[in-house]
Amino acid sequence: MTAGLRQRSTVVGVAPLRTSAGAYNTLKIRTETTAAGKLSVQTTYFVPTVGVVRYETADGSVIDLVK
């Protein structure tokens, strides 16, 4: 039997955010991924006119838009 992959994303609010590319009012999106019975949580900060400006991985790594 193969374990399935399940993913659920929810907009949890609006968050001000500053990166080296600028200051933004972002939509904060929490994504929960379950695979093989293990849960992983990622957070994405999204600006409709720009796209993703920050991505926080489950292990705490942060990836920011720089330009």
Number of C-alpha atoms within 10 A of each C-alpha: 3 5 9 9 11 12 12 10 14 11 14 12 11 14 12 11 15 14 14 9 11 11 11 16 14 22 19 21 18 18 19 16 17 16 12 10 11 8 12 14 17 17 21 20 24 21 15 9 6 10 11 16 22 21 19 16 15 15 9 11 9 12 14 15 15 10 8
